[in-house]
């Protein structure tokens, strides 16, 4: 595989399609110091999962921090066959989420290389901590056998309500996150301004349209 990125032809204001020489799959150059779409400067790697890598980056037009997620380029063929459809499903879901602008769902800013095997997502950079670590770092948290304070419980409940509001919006669009856990919920701000943000849609599922019909969700006579 070549180490230099091929010439890219801009196709859409929020994305571009790379030209692949000889129609061979190509992993775009996503590494610290590179610039994507003449706009996003790639910074250090901040996360790595089963098939994806997340980098911290900078939007050179707005000077804001962003998160850049791309498919790992070190997968062997068997892993690629398994993970590429999963990444594509997440990518397509994030494309829909980019239209929501919900305060408690990670924001999607840009979608690059839409039609390639190596699509890239530009998301909001959330400078927060996992919800469990954030909560335990505040006074009133349970410790050494002492129960949590009433104020602390109210804080946790407020964050829970925020995530429930995010899930309500997702479920209305037939999107099921399927991986709700502390590490996928980041919290920013202080005690008064705390904001929980739902992250990582790697295991996302989309329900068929029939699930929007309330009668289809009811238990039917003869059902086992």
N, C-alpha and C positions, 0 to 999 in steps of 0.2 A: 504494500500500500504506500502511496506517495506521502511525503511529509508536508507538502505545501498544498494549501487550499486551492481548488480550481476556481476559475472565474465564476462569479455568481451573477445571475440576472435577476434584478428586482422584479417581483411579480405583483406584490400587494403591499400597501402601506404598512401592514403589520407582519410581513414575512418576506422570505425570498426563497427561490428555488436554485440550488447549486447545480452546475452542469457537471455531470459525472463522465469523465473520459471513458470511452469504450463501453459505456453503460455498466461499469463495474461499481458495486457498492463502495462507498467511500466514507470514512469517518472524518468529519470536518475537524480542522485544527482547533480544539478547545483546550487551551492551556494558559496558565498565568502569563500575562504580557500580550496575548493576542487580542485583536479587536474583531467583534462579530458585527456584520451588517453595517460596517463603518460607524458604529455607534456604541457598542457595549464592550468595555474593556474588561477582560477576564482577570480576576484576582485569585487569591488562594483557594484551594479546595477546602470546603467546610463540612462536607458530608458525602458518604458513599454507602450505597445499598446493594441489593442483589443484582440490579441491572442499571442503576442510575448513579450519576455523580452530580453533586451540586457545588458550584463555585460562587464565591462572593465576587461581585463585579461592580462596575460603575457605569451609569448612563452618562456618557460624555456630553450629551445635550442638556440634561437637567442637573448634572452633577450629583445625582442621588445614587445611593447604594441599591443594588439589585441582587437577586439570586438567579443563577443560571443553571438550569438542569439539562443534562444531556445523557444519552445512552452511553454506558461504558464501552470503550473501544478495545477492551482486553478479553471479551467474551469469546469462547470457542464456538464452533458452528452449532453444536447441540444446544448450548446455552442461548445462542442468538435465536434459534428456532423457537425456543420457549419464551424468551424474554421480550423479543421485538413486538409480538402482538400485545403483550401486557403493557409495554411502554406506549404503543400506539393508542391503546384504550385510555391510558392515563392522559396522554397528550390531547386526544379528542375531547375528553371530559374537561380538561383545563381550558380548552378553547371555548367551551360553553360557559365555564365559570368566569372567564374574562369579561363576560357581559353583565355579571351580577353586581359587582362593586359592593359586596356585602362586608361590613366592618369586621366580621368574625370568620371570614373565609379568606385564605391567602389570595392576594390580588395577582392577576395575570396581566402583565403589561404588553407582552409581545410574543409572537409565535414565528419562529424562523424555520426555514427549510421544510415547509409543510409537506411537500410531496416526496421527500426523500426517505430513506430508511433511518436517517439520523436527525429527526426533528429536534429542535431546541426550544425550550421554554424560558422566557424571561419573566421572573416573578418579583413581587415585593420582597425586599430583604427585611425579615422580622428580627430585630435585635432584642430577643426575649429569651426566657428560660422555660424549660418544660414545666407544665402546670404544677406537678407535684413538688419539684424543687423550689419553684417560686413561692408556693403557699407555705411550705415548711420554713422558709426564710423569713417569715413575718411573725411578729409577736402574737401570742395567743394560740399558736399551733400546739397540738398535743405532743407531750414529751415526758419521758420518765414517769409514766403512769398518770400524769395529770391530764384531765380532759381539756378539749379546746374551749376557748372563750366564746361567748355569744357573738362578739364582734367578728371573731375569726370565722365562725360558721356562716355569718351573713356574707362575708367576703367570698368564701368558697361557693356559697349558693348563687351569688351574683355572677361568678365566672361560669358556673354550671348553666345558668339561664342563657348566657351569651352563646354557649356552644349549642344548647338546645335550639336557639333561634336559627343558628347556622344549619343545623340538621333539618329543621322544618323546611327551610328554603330548598335544600338539596333534595329532600324526599318529594317535595312538590314537583320537582323536575325529574323524578324517578331515579335519582342518583343515590346509591348506597355506598357510603364510605368504606365500611367493612374492616376498618383498622383503627378504631378509636382507642387510644391509649395515651398515657401522659406525655410520652416523647413526641407525639404528633399534635400536641396542643401547646403552643407557645404563648406566654403571657408577657406583655410589655406594660410599662408604666409603674406608678406607685400604688399604694393602697387605695387612694381615691380615684385614680385614673386607670385602674387595671383594665386591660383589654385582652381577652383570650382569642387566639386565632387558630383555626383548624388548618392543619398542614397535611402534606403527603397523601396523595390520592393513588398510590401505587397498586392498591388492591380494590380499586373502585369497581362497582358493578352498576349496570343500568337495567332497570326493570322494564318489562314489556308494557306497552301503553294500556293494556287491560287492567293493570294494577291501579290506574287512576279511577276506574269505575268502582264505586263503593260497594255495589252489589257483588262484584267479582271477588271482594275480599271477605264476604260473609260466608260462614260455614253453611254448606248446602246439605239438604237431605240426602243421605246415602254416602256422604263423604266419610273416608276412613282417615 
